Amino acid sequence: MPASDSLQVLAGECLVHTDETTHRGEVVVLLKPDNTVLVHDTDGYQPVAWLTRADSVASTRNGGFSVTAIAGEKTLRVESRSAYGFGEYPGSAAGIPIGDCPTARASSTNDAAVDYRK
């Protein structure tokens, strides 16, 4: 996981596994200091999968990358098939949060926004 106030960004063609389903597509994965993991594709502003404030997040890089986030009984796992890039950047509070953070911390997918190429 990134240093305490850094944001880690990983990009590539990936398999995105949630408890409900597995999708494949070109995505950007954002790991935040509070253990939130967001997976974005090119459509819209909402992530296609996420896990909010996970109990644990493990990431590895060895040519490609993998990320596994666990919150209670929910799991989000991202495995690169082809890695395009990695970055770690400083982060800080940058404004007033909009809305409340969900307390359920559930992983989710937005089926309409995922590239289903297998």
N, C-alpha and C positions, 0 to 999 in steps of 0.2 A: 504494500500500500504506500502511497506517496507520503512525503514528509507532512507534518501536522497542518501547515497552511498552504499546501500546494495542490494543484489540479493536475491530474494525469490524463492525457489524451492518447488513445490508441485508435488506429484506423486500419481497415483491411476488409477483405472478403471473409465473412465469418459465418459460423453456425451459431445461432442464438437459441439457447435452451432455457425454457422456463418449466415450471411444474406442469403446465398445460400443453405445451407444444414445442416444436423445434422449427426454426426458419433459417433460411440461408440468404445472405445478401451482402452488399457493400455498405458498411456502417462505420460510424465513429462512436467510440465508447469513452465516456467521461467518468472518471473516478474522482469523487469529491472528498474533502477532508472529514466529513461527517459520516463516511462509509455509504453514501448514496452512490448508486451506479446507474447511469443513464445510457441507453443505446439508441442512437439516432440514425435514420436513413435520410434520403433527400426530400421526402414528402412532409410538408407541414412543420409545425413547431413542436408537436408532442413527440416524446420518445416512443419507439416501437416496443421497447421493453425497459423495465426499470425495477429497482429494489431500493426502497427508501430506508436510509439509516440502518443498514444491515448490522447484525451482531458481529459478523466477520467478513472480511474481503481478502482474498489471496489473488495475487497476480504474478505471472511468470512471463519471462521473455527469453526465448531461445531460438532465434531465427524468426519465429512467429510470436504469438502471445496467447495467453489464456487468462481469463478472469472468472473467479467463482465467488459469488456473494451469497451469504446465508443469513436469513432473518427468521428465527423460530423454525417453522417447518417449510418455509418458502426458500427456493433456490433459484438463482439466475446464473447461468454459465455461458460464457462467450469463448469460442475457440476460433482462432484465425486459421484460414486455409491459405491465405496469402496476405502477408502484413505489408501495409503501405507506409506506415510511419508511427513513431512514438514521440511523445513530448511530455515534459513536466514543467509546469509554469507556476509562478507565485500567484496566490489568490488571497482575496480579502473580502470583507463585507463591502458591498458597493451600492447599497440603497436599502429601502424599506421592503421587506418581504411582502409579496402579494398573496393573500390567502393563507390558510393554515396548512401545516404539514400533516398529511394523513397519519393517523395513529395506528392504522392497521399494518403498515410497512409491507404491504403485499406486492409481489412481483406481478407484472401485468404485460400483456401484449395488445397491440392495436392491429388486428388482422388486416384492416384496410390499408395500412401503411407499410406492409412488409413485402419485400421482394421474395417470391416463392420459388425461385430457381433452385432446383435440387440436382 
